[in-house]
Amino acid sequence: MQLYVVPLMLLASSALMAFAWLGHIRFRGYSYLAALFASWFLVLPEYVLNITAFRWGHGAYSGGAMAAMHLCFGVLCVALVSRFFLGEKLARRQIVGFLLMAASVVLIVIE
C-alpha cells in the first residue's frame, strides 16, 4: 500500500505547493498580505503531507527516490498550474523536458 499512497501524497503535496507559489498571481487585486496568508494557508497541509509521506515511505523507498519523485512532481505541478490556472503556454521543448524528468525519476526509483 505504501508503494502507491506515498507517491500520491507527494503529488498532492506538490500540487498544493504549486498553488501556494503561483495561485496568488491570478488574484493581483488582493493585497500582498492577503496573498501571503493564502499561500501559507496552503503550505501547512502541504508540509504535513510531505513530511508524512517521507516518514511513512522510508523503507519502501529510499530518501533519494522520494526526493526525486517530489522534485519531479513539483516541477510538473508548477507547469500545470501555470498552464491551466494562469493560462500560460507550454512549449514542446518544455514538454519533452518533463518527459525526460519523468524518465529520470523512473530510473532512480526502480531498483
N, C-alpha and C positions, 0 to 999 in steps of 0.2 A: 504494500500500500504506500509506503514511503517513497518508492520509486516514482509514483505518479503524483502524489499530493505535494511533495516538496517542489518540483518544478512549477506546478500550478500556483503554489504560494509565492514563489519567486516572480512569476509572471504577473500575478495580481499586485505584488509589491512594486514592481517596475511600472505598471500602469498608473498606480496612484502617484508615484514619484514623478512620472512624466506630466501628469495633470498639475501637480504641485509646481513643477518648474515652468510649464508653459501655459497652463489653463488661464491664468490671470491676464495674459496678454490680450485675450479676446474681450476682456471687460475693462478696457482702459478708462472708462468713465468713472470707475470707482477709485477711491484714494489708494495711495501706496500702502497705507496702514491696513486697509481692508484686504488688499491683495496679500499682504504679509500674513495676516491672520487666517485667511482662507487657505493659503499654502500650508501653513503649519497645522491646520485642521486636517489636511490630507496626509501630512507627513507622519503624524503619530500612528495611525493604523498601518501605514506603510512600514514604519520601523518595527512595529510589533510583528507583522507578517514576515519581514526579512529576518529578524533575529530568531523567531520561532522556527522558520524554515531551516536556517543554518544549524541551529542546535539540534533540531529533530532529524535533519537529513545527514548529519555527520555520522559516518559509519556505512550508510547506504551509498553515499557519495563522498568523495574526498573534498577537502576545503577548496582546493583549486578548481575542481569540477563545478562545485556550486557557485564559486565566484565567476567562472566563465559563463555559466548559464545566466547569472544575474546581470552581468555586463551586457551580454548579447540581448537579453530581454529588455534591458534598459534602453539601449540604442534603438531597438525595434519599436518599443512603445513611444519613444520620443518622435520617431519618424511617423508613426501612425497618428499620434495626437497632432503633430504639425500638419499632416495631410488632411485628416478628416475633421478635426476640430478647428484648426486655424485656416484651412483652405489652401495651404501651400502645396506646390508641385513637388513631386519626386522624380528625379531624373533616372533614366535607365541605368546609368553608371552607379547611382546610389543603390538601386535595387540589386544590382549584381554584387555590390559590396555587402549588402545584408545577407545575400545567399552565401557568399564566401564566409561571412562571420558565422552563420548557422552551421556550415560545414566544419569550421574550426571547432565549434563547441561540441559537435558530434565526435570529432576526433579526440577531444580532451575528455569527454565524459565516458565514452565507451572504452573499456579496458580490454 
